[in-house]
């Protein structure tokens, strides 16, 4: 078995069908959310190409003291633009959302796109990037970048947003639970000012991709596939312990595996209801490839960083939104044609 931090549909031909594991776990521990199934199932081949045992929740981590000072809570993308601009001017503390070609940037950009109704593909796995919604998302991201951020977000690595917030330099970012947990566990001075909330609402909806889909695959050439299947079912049976040990950073794919989740997250911290928002997090999450399934074409678009490059061209003024969108769409179309010809979408 191998654990990946995202689904790997391109490996479908090399792994077993994980259907039996899903069906056994759903019968015992509750039905998974749509975004979990869409991460691991290929409707074209009717095969489960992985087993998503848990996921990392995507949340906003923000400085509550600064946002309270300007009279805003970061509940919508437009409020983040206006409130972030005010905080930057009054307190010299910018918004810090990664717009770089790395993991955080890929997921942050998709969160903006989804909120504006933009997507790489439609529900039928046809390319859909070329749209007014994508242009709106690009134009908004440019305004958000220019009004609330600093140029270094275009060059960030995977640790930059954590460092930014923990040092007190930033007012808001998109990440998992890692930032607020680090502040709490290390008893940093900034801890008392940090808060988390769900992804913000956009003109189309309040939605965005989960930060990671923790996915096991069992190879076809595995010597003991039946043992691997049993291990994964037994693992979910003990997932309550894993959820607690992860500091809530590994959320359960199967709801009954953490039957008392609401009570647990409300009682964790000395700050009342600090983590209670986690009960509502799944309602705002999707899979990579939303509104369709996480397929091999989507996986290749992600690995080639086509979306972050498109946004970077616009934000750096190297290209217009229309030209950058068309260039990215051309690249994406070729990728989809390849995987459609291979019979995977």
C-alpha positions as CSV (number, residue, x, y, z in Angstrom):
1,X,0.0,0.0,0.0
2,X,1.0,3.6,-0.6
3,X,-0.6,6.7,0.9
4,X,-0.9,9.8,-1.3
5,X,-2.0,13.2,-0.2
6,X,-4.3,13.5,-3.2
7,X,-6.0,10.9,-5.4
8,X,-4.0,9.5,-8.2
9,X,-6.4,8.5,-11.0
10,X,-3.6,8.3,-13.5
11,X,-2.5,5.1,-11.7
12,X,-5.8,3.4,-12.3
13,X,-4.4,0.6,-14.5
14,X,-1.8,-0.3,-11.8
15,X,-4.0,-0.6,-8.7
16,X,-6.8,-2.9,-7.6
17,X,-10.5,-1.9,-7.6
18,X,-11.0,-0.5,-4.0
19,X,-14.8,-0.9,-4.2
20,X,-15.0,-3.7,-1.6
21,X,-13.2,-1.5,1.0
22,X,-15.5,1.5,0.3
23,X,-18.6,-0.6,0.5
24,X,-17.6,-2.4,3.7
25,X,-16.7,0.9,5.4
26,X,-19.9,2.6,4.3
27,X,-22.0,-0.2,5.6
28,X,-20.3,0.1,9.0
29,X,-19.3,3.7,9.3
30,X,-21.7,5.8,7.2
31,X,-21.9,7.1,3.7
32,X,-19.1,9.3,2.5
33,X,-19.7,12.8,1.2
34,X,-19.9,13.3,-2.6
35,X,-16.5,15.0,-2.7
36,X,-14.9,11.9,-1.2
37,X,-16.4,9.5,-3.7
38,X,-15.7,11.9,-6.6
39,X,-12.0,11.8,-5.6
40,X,-11.7,8.0,-5.9
41,X,-14.2,6.8,-8.4
42,X,-14.1,6.7,-12.2
43,X,-17.6,6.6,-13.7
44,X,-16.2,5.8,-17.1
45,X,-14.5,2.6,-16.0
46,X,-16.7,2.0,-13.0
47,X,-13.6,1.5,-10.8
48,X,-12.5,2.9,-7.4
49,X,-8.8,3.8,-8.1
50,X,-8.0,4.6,-4.5
51,X,-9.4,4.7,-0.9
52,X,-9.7,8.1,0.6
53,X,-9.5,7.4,4.4
54,X,-9.6,11.0,5.5
55,X,-9.1,14.5,4.3
56,X,-7.5,17.8,5.4
57,X,-10.1,20.5,5.9
58,X,-9.6,23.7,4.0
59,X,-10.1,26.7,6.3
60,X,-9.4,30.4,6.5
61,X,-7.0,31.2,9.3
62,X,-7.2,34.9,10.2
63,X,-6.3,37.5,12.8
64,X,-9.5,38.0,14.6
65,X,-8.2,41.1,16.4
66,X,-7.5,42.9,13.2
67,X,-10.7,41.9,11.4
68,X,-12.7,42.9,14.5
69,X,-11.0,46.2,14.4
70,X,-12.2,47.0,10.9
71,X,-15.7,45.7,11.7
72,X,-15.7,42.7,9.3
73,X,-15.7,38.9,9.5
74,X,-14.1,37.3,6.4
75,X,-17.3,35.5,5.3
76,X,-17.3,36.4,1.6
77,X,-14.5,37.0,-0.9
78,X,-15.7,40.6,-1.4
79,X,-15.5,41.3,2.3
80,X,-12.0,39.8,2.3
81,X,-11.0,42.3,-0.5
82,X,-12.5,45.3,1.3
83,X,-11.5,44.3,4.8
84,X,-8.1,43.1,3.8
85,X,-7.4,46.4,2.1
86,X,-8.4,48.4,5.2
87,X,-6.2,46.2,7.5
88,X,-3.3,46.6,5.1
89,X,-3.6,50.4,5.2
90,X,-4.4,50.8,8.8
91,X,-2.2,48.1,10.4
92,X,0.3,47.3,7.6
93,X,-0.7,43.6,7.8
94,X,-1.5,42.2,4.4
95,X,-3.6,39.2,3.4
96,X,-1.3,36.3,2.6
97,X,-2.8,33.8,0.2
98,X,-0.4,31.8,-1.8
99,X,-0.6,32.5,-5.6
100,X,2.5,30.6,-6.4
101,X,3.0,27.4,-8.4
102,X,3.0,25.1,-5.4
103,X,0.5,23.0,-3.5
104,X,-1.1,25.8,-1.5
105,X,-1.3,28.0,-4.5
106,X,-3.1,25.3,-6.5
107,X,-5.8,24.9,-3.9
108,X,-6.2,28.6,-3.1
109,X,-6.7,29.5,-6.7
110,X,-9.2,26.7,-7.1
111,X,-11.1,28.0,-4.1
112,X,-11.4,31.4,-5.8
113,X,-12.4,29.9,-9.1
114,X,-15.1,27.6,-7.6
115,X,-16.6,30.5,-5.6
116,X,-17.0,32.4,-8.9
117,X,-18.5,29.4,-10.7
118,X,-15.3,28.7,-12.8
119,X,-14.0,25.2,-13.3
120,X,-11.5,23.2,-15.4
121,X,-14.2,20.8,-16.5
122,X,-17.9,20.4,-16.5
123,X,-19.9,17.6,-14.9
124,X,-19.5,15.5,-18.0
125,X,-15.6,15.8,-18.0
126,X,-15.5,18.3,-20.9
127,X,-13.1,21.2,-20.6
128,X,-14.9,24.3,-19.4
129,X,-12.2,26.8,-18.4
130,X,-13.1,29.3,-21.2
131,X,-16.0,31.1,-19.6
132,X,-17.1,34.5,-18.2
133,X,-16.8,33.0,-14.7
134,X,-13.0,32.3,-15.2
135,X,-12.5,35.9,-16.4
136,X,-14.4,37.1,-13.3
137,X,-12.2,35.0,-11.1
138,X,-9.0,36.2,-12.7
139,X,-10.1,39.9,-12.5
140,X,-11.1,39.5,-8.8
141,X,-7.8,37.7,-7.9
142,X,-5.9,40.6,-9.5
143,X,-7.8,43.2,-7.5
144,X,-7.4,41.1,-4.3
145,X,-3.6,40.8,-5.0
146,X,-3.1,44.4,-5.7
147,X,-5.2,45.8,-2.9
148,X,-4.5,43.4,0.0
149,X,-1.3,41.5,-0.6
150,X,2.4,41.9,-1.4
151,X,4.3,40.6,-4.4
152,X,6.1,37.9,-2.5
153,X,2.9,35.6,-2.6
154,X,3.8,34.9,-6.2
155,X,7.1,33.3,-5.0
156,X,5.9,31.5,-1.9
157,X,6.8,27.8,-1.1
158,X,4.6,25.4,0.8
159,X,5.7,26.7,4.2
160,X,5.4,30.4,3.5
161,X,1.8,31.0,4.6
162,X,2.4,29.2,7.9
163,X,5.4,31.3,8.6
164,X,3.6,34.5,7.5
165,X,0.7,34.0,9.9
166,X,2.7,32.6,12.9
167,X,5.1,35.6,12.7
168,X,2.2,38.0,12.9
169,X,2.9,39.4,9.4
170,X,-0.4,38.4,7.8
171,X,-4.0,39.0,8.4
172,X,-5.5,36.0,6.6
173,X,-4.6,32.9,4.6
174,X,-6.0,29.7,3.2
175,X,-4.6,26.5,4.7
176,X,-5.5,23.4,6.8
177,X,-5.6,23.4,10.6
178,X,-1.8,23.4,10.7
179,X,-1.3,27.1,11.5
180,X,-3.6,27.5,14.4
181,X,-2.5,24.1,15.8
182,X,1.1,25.1,15.7
183,X,0.4,28.4,17.4
184,X,-1.5,26.6,20.2
185,X,0.9,23.7,20.6
186,X,3.9,26.0,20.8
187,X,2.1,28.6,23.0
188,X,3.0,31.4,20.7
189,X,1.9,34.9,21.5
190,X,-0.1,35.1,18.3
191,X,-2.2,32.2,19.3
192,X,-4.8,34.2,21.2
193,X,-5.5,36.3,18.1
194,X,-6.0,33.5,15.6
195,X,-9.3,32.1,14.5
196,X,-10.5,29.8,11.7
197,X,-13.6,29.7,9.6
198,X,-15.0,28.0,6.5
199,X,-14.2,29.0,3.0
200,X,-15.8,32.3,2.0
201,X,-18.8,32.7,-0.2
202,X,-18.4,34.0,-3.7
203,X,-20.9,35.3,-6.4
204,X,-21.7,31.7,-7.3
205,X,-21.4,29.7,-4.1
206,X,-19.4,29.0,-0.9
207,X,-17.2,26.1,-2.0
208,X,-13.6,25.0,-2.6
209,X,-11.4,21.9,-2.8
210,X,-10.4,19.9,0.3
211,X,-6.7,20.6,1.0
212,X,-5.7,17.0,0.7
213,X,-7.5,13.7,0.1
214,X,-5.5,11.2,2.1
215,X,-5.7,8.3,-0.3
216,X,-4.3,4.7,0.0
217,X,-3.8,2.6,-3.2
218,X,-3.2,-1.1,-3.2
219,X,-1.1,-2.2,-6.2
220,X,-2.3,-5.0,-8.5
221,X,1.1,-6.7,-7.9
222,X,0.7,-6.6,-4.1
223,X,1.5,-10.0,-2.5
224,X,-1.4,-9.7,0.0
225,X,-4.2,-7.5,-1.3
226,X,-6.8,-9.2,1.0
227,X,-4.7,-8.3,4.0
228,X,-4.4,-4.7,2.7
229,X,-8.2,-4.5,2.4
230,X,-8.7,-5.8,5.9
231,X,-6.1,-3.5,7.3
232,X,-7.9,-0.4,5.8
233,X,-11.3,-1.5,7.1
234,X,-9.8,-2.1,10.6
235,X,-8.0,1.2,10.4
236,X,-11.3,3.1,9.8
237,X,-12.7,1.1,12.8
238,X,-10.1,2.8,15.0
239,X,-10.1,6.2,13.2
240,X,-11.5,8.0,16.3
241,X,-8.0,7.7,17.8
242,X,-6.4,8.9,14.6
243,X,-8.7,11.9,14.4
244,X,-7.7,13.0,17.9
245,X,-4.0,12.4,17.4
246,X,-4.0,14.5,14.2
247,X,-5.4,17.5,16.1
248,X,-8.5,17.4,13.8
249,X,-6.3,17.8,10.8
250,X,-7.4,14.4,9.4
251,X,-11.1,14.7,9.1
252,X,-13.1,11.4,8.8
253,X,-14.3,10.3,5.4
254,X,-16.8,8.0,7.0
255,X,-18.9,10.0,9.5
256,X,-19.7,7.3,12.0
257,X,-16.0,6.6,12.5
258,X,-16.0,9.7,14.7
259,X,-19.5,9.6,16.0
260,X,-19.0,12.4,18.5
261,X,-17.2,14.8,16.3
262,X,-19.4,17.8,17.1
263,X,-18.8,17.4,20.9
264,X,-15.1,16.7,20.5
265,X,-14.3,19.7,18.4
266,X,-16.3,22.0,20.7
267,X,-14.4,20.8,23.9
268,X,-10.9,20.9,22.6
269,X,-9.5,24.3,23.4
270,X,-9.7,26.7,26.2
271,X,-11.1,29.3,23.8
272,X,-14.9,28.6,23.5
273,X,-16.0,27.0,20.3
274,X,-12.7,27.7,18.6
275,X,-12.9,24.6,16.4
276,X,-16.7,24.2,16.3
277,X,-16.6,25.4,12.7
278,X,-15.2,22.0,11.7
279,X,-18.6,20.5,12.0
280,X,-19.7,22.7,9.1
281,X,-16.5,22.4,7.0
282,X,-17.7,19.5,4.7
283,X,-20.6,21.6,3.4
284,X,-18.1,24.0,1.7
285,X,-15.7,21.4,0.3
286,X,-15.3,19.7,-3.1
287,X,-12.9,17.5,-4.9
288,X,-10.3,18.5,-7.4
289,X,-12.2,18.4,-10.7
290,X,-15.5,19.7,-9.3
291,X,-18.2,19.7,-10.5
292,X,-17.0,16.5,-12.2
293,X,-14.9,13.6,-10.8
294,X,-11.1,13.7,-10.0
295,X,-9.9,12.1,-13.2
296,X,-6.5,11.6,-14.9
297,X,-6.8,14.7,-16.9
298,X,-7.5,16.9,-13.9
299,X,-4.6,15.3,-12.1
300,X,-2.2,16.2,-15.0
301,X,-3.5,19.8,-15.1
302,X,-2.7,20.0,-11.4
303,X,0.7,18.4,-11.7
304,X,1.7,20.8,-14.5
305,X,0.5,23.8,-12.5
306,X,-1.5,25.2,-15.5
307,X,-3.9,27.2,-13.3
308,X,-1.3,28.8,-11.1
309,X,0.7,29.8,-14.1
310,X,-2.4,31.3,-15.7
311,X,-3.1,33.4,-12.6
312,X,0.6,34.4,-12.3
313,X,0.5,35.7,-15.9
314,X,-2.4,38.0,-15.1
315,X,-1.3,39.1,-11.7
316,X,2.2,40.0,-12.9
317,X,0.6,41.8,-15.9
318,X,2.5,39.5,-18.3
319,X,-0.8,38.7,-20.0
320,X,-4.4,39.8,-20.1
321,X,-7.1,37.7,-18.4
322,X,-8.5,36.7,-21.8
323,X,-5.2,35.7,-23.4
324,X,-4.0,33.8,-20.3
325,X,-7.3,31.9,-20.1
326,X,-7.1,31.0,-23.8
327,X,-3.6,29.8,-23.5
328,X,-4.4,27.6,-20.5
329,X,-7.5,26.3,-22.2
330,X,-5.5,25.2,-25.2
331,X,-3.1,23.2,-23.0
332,X,-6.0,21.7,-21.0
333,X,-7.8,20.6,-24.2
334,X,-4.9,18.6,-25.3
335,X,-4.6,16.8,-22.0
336,X,-8.3,15.9,-22.0
337,X,-8.1,14.6,-25.5
338,X,-5.2,12.3,-24.5
339,X,-7.0,10.8,-21.6
340,X,-10.3,10.5,-23.4
341,X,-8.6,8.6,-26.2
342,X,-7.1,6.4,-23.5
343,X,-10.6,5.6,-22.3
344,X,-10.2,7.1,-18.8
345,X,-12.7,10.0,-19.2
